[in-house]
Amino acid sequence: MATYPVRHKETGETKEVKMSIHDWDQWKVDNPDWERYFTPQNAPGFGEVGDWKNKMNKTHPGWGEHMKKMANMPGSTVEW
């Protein structure tokens, strides 16, 4: 079950509705006066931001050397 934060377009009332992602599209059709509403507290997370190569090198010693070897293999599409 997913939780969808919503806000009433006219009154500004906010609430969370819980339902299957498959039911969400129908709920929007049935409730046109409501819209998705995100705040910093309920916004979906997007994971870490930054240079993944540097993070992998710091957390996994030897990762850079391994990737360089893979990039040098004939026919490799790995970029390092």
ChimeraX attribute file (.defattr): number of C-alpha atoms within 10 A of each C-alpha:
attribute: neighborCount
match mode: 1-to-1
recipient: residues
	/A:1	10
	/A:2	13
	/A:3	14
	/A:4	18
	/A:5	18
	/A:6	18
	/A:7	18
	/A:8	16
	/A:9	14
	/A:10	8
	/A:11	9
	/A:12	10
	/A:13	10
	/A:14	15
	/A:15	14
	/A:16	13
	/A:17	14
	/A:18	12
	/A:19	13
	/A:20	11
	/A:21	13
	/A:22	10
	/A:23	12
	/A:24	16
	/A:25	10
	/A:26	10
	/A:27	14
	/A:28	13
	/A:29	10
	/A:30	10
	/A:31	10
	/A:32	10
	/A:33	13
	/A:34	21
	/A:35	15
	/A:36	14
	/A:37	16
	/A:38	13
	/A:39	8
	/A:40	7
	/A:41	6
	/A:42	11
	/A:43	10
	/A:44	9
	/A:45	7
	/A:46	6
	/A:47	6
	/A:48	7
	/A:49	6
	/A:50	8
	/A:51	8
	/A:52	10
	/A:53	12
	/A:54	12
	/A:55	10
	/A:56	13
	/A:57	13
	/A:58	12
	/A:59	9
	/A:60	10
	/A:61	10
	/A:62	11
	/A:63	14
	/A:64	16
	/A:65	12
	/A:66	10
	/A:67	14
	/A:68	13
	/A:69	12
	/A:70	16
	/A:71	15
	/A:72	13
	/A:73	10
	/A:74	7
	/A:75	8
	/A:76	10
	/A:77	10
	/A:78	12
	/A:79	9
	/A:80	12
